[in-house]
Amino acid sequence: MLMLREANLRDVEKEYAFMAALPADENGFTNPWHGVTRGAFADTALGDMIAWSRGERLPEGYVPETFYFLWDGEEIVGQFRLRHWLCDSLREGAGHVGYSIAPAYRRRGYATQGLRLLLRIAHGVVPEEEIYLRVNRDNPASLRVMLRCGGVIHHEDEEKIYVRIPLMKTMDTIMARHSYRGKYLSEPVPREHLTKIMEAGLAAPSGCNKQTTSLIAVDDPQVLERLHAVIDPPIGTTAPAMICVLTKRIIAYRDRCYSVQDYAAAIQNMLLAIVALGYESCWIEGHITDEDRIGRKMADILGVPQDMELVCFLPVGRAAEAVKAPVKKPFDQRAWYNGYAGGEA
Ligand SMILES: Cc1cc2nc3c(=O)[nH]c(=O)nc-3n(C[C@H](O)[C@H](O)[C@H](O)COP(=O)(O)O)c2cc1C
């Protein structure tokens, strides 16, 4: 399974081996830590990579940049870098993305697959609507990778070709969402992403705008452990975060209450935001609202008042396994024009 993992101290040995073999400058992909010793690597190179991704210790004129290693199973095969936004010099120059595949792994499609993974992450990070890339004229292989990932050539000069890739649009995100029930990577989900996901949930429509849905994101490993202790059969246990969905039966008008529709809309918005940010999830409701009242047990752990029900939770994290699409009935068995099953009205 191929995955992008942020530079981190746990993987220092393999990260060092990769970076040590990377030239100082190859096709415009620079390695400012070329030649650094193993001793200095963790403190300086890796320390800088982690700090830069948080916008700290940045050299003058740099924007925050996250360093990802592309892993195929147990091996690092490449490095991808994502600059969080464009300043003037990046807009005219190197753009958002840099990547390099280790020589031993070239011409096997790693660059294309890695760039596709990075684009999913970029969607939740960069404010621009297109990813800017630049490639040397004498590097047609890399240009092909960019074009395969949806890039279009924007302009050229004597040495370089400038490419733009439009970011995932709403329809792409909708079609890329599938219920994920596999294992998750342990890397934490940043609070800013959890907040974005919850904002997407709260932005959903609600009947008569009664806003009957509330949310609790859980990222504290001890609280997660307590919650999973009451979820039987277990599901989503390896996810580093979950979002719990609460609902309150508020009457919209007369005896009409739309709380179920309200929370369903909120959940779907969140599932899409989760995918747009490069994570996976699954709508877990049937599991916890059955006769064994797991939802109430979870609600009690979280201090939820008795007049609110915990109806669903969404595990959130990066997939450690392949995401599988379920079989759906063909379009023309479920959707028609101007009458049921294609019959005229
Ligand atoms: C109301 C509702 C309850 C669900 N409850 C569960 C659940 O408890 N456990 C689970 O694994 N999936 C649950 N799902 C996910 C469905 O199984 C899944 O959406 C369906 O199989 C279609 O797959 P897809 O989401 O990949 O399109 C639920 C979905 C909905 C809409």
The ligand as a MOL file (V3000), in Angstrom:
LIG
                    3D

  0  0  0     0  0            999 V3000
M  V30 BEGIN CTAB
M  V30 COUNTS 31 33 0 0 0
M  V30 BEGIN ATOM
M  V30 1 C -27.9990 5.6530 8.3380 0
M  V30 2 C -26.7320 4.8850 8.0490 0
M  V30 3 C -26.2200 4.0410 9.0180 0
M  V30 4 C -25.0050 3.3580 8.7980 0
M  V30 5 N -24.4820 2.5950 9.8050 0
M  V30 6 C -23.3470 1.9010 9.5710 0
M  V30 7 C -22.7840 1.1040 10.6240 0
M  V30 8 O -23.2720 1.0750 11.7440 0
M  V30 9 N -21.6510 0.4080 10.3540 0
M  V30 10 C -21.0530 0.4540 9.1280 0
M  V30 11 O -20.0390 -0.2150 8.9280 0
M  V30 12 N -21.5630 1.2070 8.1090 0
M  V30 13 C -22.6820 1.9290 8.3030 0
M  V30 14 N -23.1990 2.7190 7.3210 0
M  V30 15 C -22.5050 2.7980 6.0080 0
M  V30 16 C -23.2530 1.9990 4.9230 0
M  V30 17 O -23.0840 0.6230 5.1560 0
M  V30 18 C -22.6450 2.3910 3.5560 0
M  V30 19 O -22.9460 3.7430 3.3170 0
M  V30 20 C -23.1970 1.5410 2.4120 0
M  V30 21 O -22.7650 0.2070 2.5260 0
M  V30 22 C -22.7840 2.0750 1.0340 0
M  V30 23 O -21.3830 2.1730 0.9260 0
M  V30 24 P -20.6490 3.5630 0.6110 0
M  V30 25 O -20.8390 4.4440 1.8220 0
M  V30 26 O -19.2150 3.1940 0.4000 0
M  V30 27 O -21.2760 4.1790 -0.5980 0
M  V30 28 C -24.3570 3.4640 7.5350 0
M  V30 29 C -24.8890 4.3230 6.5710 0
M  V30 30 C -26.0510 5.0470 6.8170 0
M  V30 31 C -26.5610 6.0150 5.7780 0
M  V30 END ATOM
M  V30 BEGIN BOND
M  V30 1 1 1 2
M  V30 2 1 2 3
M  V30 3 2 2 30
M  V30 4 2 3 4
M  V30 5 1 4 5
M  V30 6 1 4 28
M  V30 7 2 5 6
M  V30 8 1 6 7
M  V30 9 1 6 13
M  V30 10 2 7 8
M  V30 11 1 7 9
M  V30 12 1 9 10
M  V30 13 2 10 11
M  V30 14 1 10 12
M  V30 15 2 12 13
M  V30 16 1 13 14
M  V30 17 1 14 15
M  V30 18 1 14 28
M  V30 19 1 15 16
M  V30 20 1 16 17
M  V30 21 1 16 18
M  V30 22 1 18 19
M  V30 23 1 18 20
M  V30 24 1 20 21
M  V30 25 1 20 22
M  V30 26 1 22 23
M  V30 27 1 23 24
M  V30 28 2 24 25
M  V30 29 1 24 26
M  V30 30 1 24 27
M  V30 31 2 28 29
M  V30 32 1 29 30
M  V30 33 1 30 31
M  V30 END BOND
M  V30 END CTAB
M  END
